[in-house]
Amino acid sequence: MAEYLRIGEVAQALGVSVDTLRRWESAGRVTFERRGNQRVLPAADLAPLIASLAGPDKVSSARNRFAGVVVSVERDGVMAKVELACGDYRVVSLMSREAADELGLEPGVPATAVVKATNVVVEAAPRSAHG
């Protein structure tokens, strides 16, 4: 489990540059801890930071990309269920265990959910027999 994320990992998860994060730190928008010469953020602080940056006026042409942090991984023999906290959203992905292992997915690891939905199923409550 990654307890701390380096500033570069935080920048990647947020989709901003390291220089932007340094400016935000100077302005008080984010607080990094120092580990030697490294700026680090506790992994548990990433999801709240993402949520604090998202607002109703935030617009992006990449609406299907959700940067966040892995909060749980359940592996069995062949499959893995990976849950990410992406700001206000919870994203769950089912993938092969091999893929989860190759990506190094563990709680606290920054990750981005990229969603491409070709089918959306909507179910409604059953209607009464009297319509």
PASEBA-1860 file (N, C-alpha, C; in nm, 3 decimals):
! residues 131
1> MAEYLRIG> 0.085/-0.119/0.000/0.000/0.000/0.000/0.088/0.124/0.000 ~ 0.063/0.214/-0.091/0.137/0.339/-0.096/0.081/0.434/0.009 ~ 0.161/0.461/0.113/0.115/0.551/0.218/0.123/0.697/0.175 ~ 0.227/0.728/0.097/0.249/0.865/0.052/0.266/0.868/-0.098 ~ 0.217/0.974/-0.159/0.233/0.993/-0.303/0.329/1.109/-0.325 ~ 0.426/1.088/-0.413/0.518/1.196/-0.447/0.444/1.303/-0.526 ~ 0.497/1.422/-0.526/0.429/1.535/-0.592/0.402/1.505/-0.740 ~ 0.491/1.433/-0.806/0.470/1.398/-0.947/0.351/1.305/-0.965
9> EVAQALGV> 0.333/1.212/-0.870/0.219/1.121/-0.877/0.088/1.196/-0.853 ~ 0.091/1.292/-0.762/-0.028/1.373/-0.736/-0.061/1.456/-0.859 ~ 0.041/1.515/-0.921/0.021/1.596/-1.042/-0.043/1.512/-1.152 ~ 0.006/1.389/-1.169/-0.049/1.301/-1.272/-0.196/1.267/-1.242 ~ -0.226/1.237/-1.116/-0.364/1.202/-1.079/-0.459/1.318/-1.100 ~ -0.411/1.441/-1.080/-0.495/1.560/-1.094/-0.496/1.615/-1.236 ~ -0.400/1.571/-1.318/-0.392/1.624/-1.454/-0.335/1.764/-1.460 ~ -0.245/1.796/-1.366/-0.180/1.928/-1.364/-0.029/1.906/-1.358
17> SVDTLRRW> 0.046/2.014/-1.369/0.192/2.003/-1.363/0.240/2.011/-1.218 ~ 0.363/1.966/-1.198/0.426/1.978/-1.066/0.439/2.125/-1.029 ~ 0.472/2.210/-1.126/0.482/2.354/-1.098/0.349/2.411/-1.050 ~ 0.238/2.364/-1.109/0.106/2.409/-1.064/0.085/2.370/-0.918 ~ 0.122/2.248/-0.882/0.105/2.205/-0.743/0.192/2.287/-0.649 ~ 0.311/2.322/-0.691/0.397/2.408/-0.608/0.334/2.546/-0.588 ~ 0.273/2.600/-0.694/0.203/2.730/-0.681/0.084/2.716/-0.587 ~ 0.008/2.606/-0.602/-0.107/2.584/-0.515/-0.063/2.571/-0.369
25> ESAGRVTF> 0.052/2.508/-0.348/0.102/2.495/-0.210/0.137/2.632/-0.154 ~ 0.202/2.716/-0.236/0.235/2.853/-0.192/0.111/2.933/-0.160 ~ 0.003/2.907/-0.237/-0.123/2.980/-0.216/-0.208/2.918/-0.106 ~ -0.166/2.803/-0.051/-0.242/2.739/0.056/-0.354/2.647/0.009 ~ -0.358/2.615/-0.119/-0.465/2.527/-0.172/-0.439/2.380/-0.143 ~ -0.312/2.345/-0.119/-0.274/2.207/-0.088/-0.155/2.212/0.006 ~ -0.145/2.113/0.094/-0.033/2.107/0.188/0.039/1.974/0.171 ~ 0.165/1.982/0.134/0.249/1.864/0.121/0.334/1.849/0.246
33> ERRGNQRV> 0.366/1.725/0.279/0.463/1.697/0.384/0.599/1.685/0.317 ~ 0.704/1.699/0.395/0.839/1.683/0.341/0.898/1.553/0.394 ~ 0.948/1.472/0.305/1.021/1.349/0.338/1.156/1.364/0.270 ~ 1.255/1.407/0.346/1.385/1.439/0.287/1.367/1.560/0.196 ~ 1.409/1.548/0.071/1.392/1.656/-0.026/1.265/1.642/-0.109 ~ 1.181/1.545/-0.075/1.060/1.516/-0.153/0.936/1.578/-0.089 ~ 0.850/1.635/-0.173/0.717/1.675/-0.129/0.627/1.554/-0.146 ~ 0.552/1.516/-0.041/0.463/1.402/-0.049/0.329/1.439/0.011
41> LPAADLAP> 0.228/1.366/-0.033/0.091/1.383/0.016/0.045/1.248/0.068 ~ -0.012/1.244/0.189/-0.068/1.116/0.233/-0.170/1.067/0.130 ~ -0.162/0.939/0.094/-0.250/0.883/-0.010/-0.396/0.905/0.023 ~ -0.431/0.901/0.151/-0.570/0.920/0.191/-0.620/1.061/0.164 ~ -0.529/1.156/0.143/-0.568/1.295/0.119/-0.596/1.325/-0.029 ~ -0.567/1.230/-0.119/-0.584/1.257/-0.261/-0.731/1.272/-0.301 ~ -0.816/1.178/-0.260/-0.957/1.184/-0.299/-1.023/1.313/-0.250 ~ -1.004/1.355/-0.123/-1.062/1.483/-0.080/-1.006/1.603/-0.158
49> LIASLAGP> -0.878/1.596/-0.196/-0.820/1.705/-0.276/-0.887/1.711/-0.412 ~ -0.907/1.597/-0.476/-0.974/1.593/-0.606/-1.114/1.651/-0.592 ~ -1.186/1.612/-0.487/-1.322/1.661/-0.466/-1.323/1.811/-0.444 ~ -1.223/1.864/-0.375/-1.220/2.008/-0.348/-1.191/2.089/-0.473 ~ -1.124/2.028/-0.570/-1.090/2.100/-0.694/-1.203/2.096/-0.796 ~ -1.288/1.992/-0.788/-1.399/1.981/-0.882/-1.509/2.077/-0.840 ~ -1.563/2.145/-0.932/-1.673/2.237/-0.903/-1.771/2.239/-1.017 ~ -1.885/2.304/-0.998/-1.985/2.306/-1.104/-1.938/2.377/-1.229
57> DKVSSARN> -1.837/2.464/-1.217/-1.790/2.538/-1.334/-1.672/2.468/-1.401 ~ -1.630/2.352/-1.352/-1.519/2.280/-1.414/-1.565/2.213/-1.542 ~ -1.497/2.242/-1.652/-1.535/2.185/-1.781/-1.414/2.115/-1.842 ~ -1.441/2.006/-1.908/-1.334/1.932/-1.973/-1.391/1.861/-2.094 ~ -1.311/1.854/-2.199/-1.357/1.779/-2.315/-1.342/1.629/-2.291 ~ -1.263/1.591/-2.192/-1.243/1.449/-2.160/-1.333/1.410/-2.044 ~ -1.462/1.409/-2.070/-1.558/1.380/-1.964/-1.557/1.234/-1.919 ~ -1.489/1.150/-1.992/-1.489/1.009/-1.958/-1.362/0.965/-1.885
65> RFAGVVVS> -1.286/1.059/-1.831/-1.165/1.027/-1.755/-1.185/1.076/-1.612 ~ -1.167/0.985/-1.517/-1.187/1.019/-1.377/-1.060/0.986/-1.300 ~ -0.984/1.089/-1.265/-0.862/1.070/-1.186/-0.901/1.047/-1.041 ~ -0.833/0.954/-0.977/-0.864/0.926/-0.839/-0.759/0.840/-0.773 ~ -0.804/0.768/-0.672/-0.714/0.682/-0.597/-0.786/0.549/-0.571 ~ -0.711/0.440/-0.580/-0.767/0.308/-0.554/-0.800/0.297/-0.406 ~ -0.923/0.256/-0.375/-0.962/0.239/-0.234/-0.975/0.092/-0.196 ~ -0.999/0.003/-0.293/-1.001/-0.139/-0.261/-0.976/-0.222/-0.386
73> VERDGVMA> -0.919/-0.340/-0.364/-0.897/-0.437/-0.472/-0.932/-0.574/-0.415 ~ -1.027/-0.641/-0.480/-1.063/-0.778/-0.441/-1.022/-0.870/-0.555 ~ -0.930/-0.960/-0.526/-0.880/-1.053/-0.628/-0.931/-1.194/-0.598 ~ -0.963/-1.268/-0.705/-0.986/-1.412/-0.690/-0.891/-1.480/-0.787 ~ -0.918/-1.601/-0.824/-0.827/-1.674/-0.911/-0.802/-1.610/-1.045 ~ -0.906/-1.553/-1.108/-0.894/-1.501/-1.244/-0.925/-1.352/-1.253 ~ -1.018/-1.303/-1.173/-1.069/-1.166/-1.185/-1.028/-1.080/-1.066 ~ -1.042/-0.946/-1.086/-1.020/-0.850/-0.979/-1.129/-0.743/-0.989
81> KVELACGD> -1.180/-0.703/-0.875/-1.276/-0.592/-0.864/-1.199/-0.476/-0.801 ~ -1.187/-0.365/-0.876/-1.109/-0.250/-0.832/-1.203/-0.132/-0.811 ~ -1.199/-0.074/-0.693/-1.282/0.043/-0.662/-1.193/0.165/-0.649 ~ -1.233/0.274/-0.717/-1.161/0.400/-0.710/-1.250/0.507/-0.651 ~ -1.190/0.597/-0.574/-1.258/0.718/-0.530/-1.209/0.829/-0.623 ~ -1.303/0.884/-0.699/-1.271/0.987/-0.798/-1.354/1.110/-0.766 ~ -1.307/1.191/-0.674/-1.385/1.307/-0.632/-1.515/1.262/-0.570 ~ -1.625/1.313/-0.621/-1.757/1.277/-0.570/-1.804/1.142/-0.621
89> YRVVSLMS> -1.726/1.077/-0.707/-1.771/0.956/-0.772/-1.698/0.833/-0.721 ~ -1.771/0.722/-0.719/-1.715/0.590/-0.689/-1.719/0.515/-0.821 ~ -1.605/0.465/-0.865/-1.597/0.391/-0.991/-1.547/0.251/-0.959 ~ -1.619/0.150/-1.010/-1.581/0.011/-0.989/-1.551/-0.050/-1.124 ~ -1.439/-0.119/-1.133/-1.399/-0.184/-1.257/-1.374/-0.331/-1.231 ~ -1.422/-0.415/-1.321/-1.391/-0.557/-1.317/-1.289/-0.584/-1.428 ~ -1.179/-0.646/-1.392/-1.071/-0.673/-1.488/-1.005/-0.804/-1.452 ~ -0.916/-0.849/-1.537/-0.844/-0.972/-1.505/-0.750/-0.944/-1.387
97> REAADELG> -0.728/-1.046/-1.309/-0.634/-1.035/-1.197/-0.495/-0.999/-1.251 ~ -0.460/-1.058/-1.365/-0.330/-1.030/-1.427/-0.314/-0.881/-1.457 ~ -0.420/-0.817/-1.511/-0.413/-0.674/-1.542/-0.396/-0.592/-1.414 ~ -0.472/-0.625/-1.310/-0.461/-0.552/-1.183/-0.321/-0.566/-1.126 ~ -0.265/-0.687/-1.135/-0.129/-0.711/-1.085/-0.026/-0.633/-1.166 ~ -0.039/-0.635/-1.299/0.057/-0.564/-1.386/0.052/-0.413/-1.363 ~ -0.068/-0.360/-1.334/-0.082/-0.217/-1.309/-0.042/-0.179/-1.166 ~ -0.018/-0.278/-1.082/0.021/-0.250/-0.944/-0.091/-0.187/-0.864
105> LEPGVPAT> -0.215/-0.225/-0.892/-0.330/-0.163/-0.826/-0.345/-0.216/-0.684 ~ -0.334/-0.126/-0.590/-0.349/-0.153/-0.447/-0.411/-0.029/-0.384 ~ -0.476/-0.042/-0.269/-0.531/0.077/-0.202/-0.424/0.184/-0.183 ~ -0.461/0.308/-0.215/-0.371/0.421/-0.203/-0.297/0.457/-0.329 ~ -0.303/0.372/-0.431/-0.232/0.397/-0.557/-0.317/0.491/-0.643 ~ -0.259/0.599/-0.696/-0.335/0.686/-0.785/-0.363/0.615/-0.917 ~ -0.482/0.637/-0.970/-0.521/0.573/-1.096/-0.627/0.659/-1.164 ~ -0.646/0.637/-1.291/-0.749/0.708/-1.367/-0.843/0.607/-1.429
113> AVVKATNV> -0.972/0.627/-1.407/-1.074/0.542/-1.470/-1.111/0.607/-1.603 ~ -1.096/0.533/-1.711/-1.134/0.582/-1.843/-1.256/0.501/-1.885 ~ -1.368/0.569/-1.904/-1.495/0.501/-1.928/-1.536/0.518/-2.073 ~ -1.565/0.407/-2.139/-1.622/0.410/-2.273/-1.740/0.315/-2.272 ~ -1.858/0.372/-2.266/-1.980/0.291/-2.257/-2.045/0.281/-2.393 ~ -2.051/0.161/-2.445/-2.120/0.142/-2.572/-2.264/0.100/-2.547 ~ -2.292/0.048/-2.429/-2.428/0.009/-2.392/-2.460/0.059/-2.253 ~ -2.577/0.112/-2.237/-2.625/0.152/-2.105/-2.760/0.086/-2.086
121> VVEAAPRS> -2.774/0.007/-1.982/-2.899/-0.061/-1.953/-2.970/0.015/-1.842 ~ -3.095/0.048/-1.863/-3.176/0.116/-1.763/-3.292/0.027/-1.729 ~ -3.310/0.003/-1.602/-3.421/-0.081/-1.557/-3.516/0.005/-1.473 ~ -3.645/-0.019/-1.491/-3.745/0.051/-1.413/-3.815/-0.048/-1.323 ~ -3.879/0.003/-1.219/-3.956/-0.083/-1.130/-4.069/-0.146/-1.210 ~ -4.108/-0.269/-1.177/-4.217/-0.333/-1.249/-4.347/-0.253/-1.236 ~ -4.420/-0.246/-1.347/-4.548/-0.176/-1.343/-4.654/-0.268/-1.286 ~ -4.752/-0.209/-1.225/-4.858/-0.290/-1.168/-4.939/-0.356/-1.281
129> AHG> -5.008/-0.464/-1.247/-5.088/-0.538/-1.347/-5.201/-0.454/-1.402 ~ -5.240/-0.348/-1.329/-5.352/-0.265/-1.373/-5.306/-0.146/-1.455 ~ -5.175/-0.132/-1.476/-5.117/-0.032/-1.562/-5.142/0.106/-1.527
END
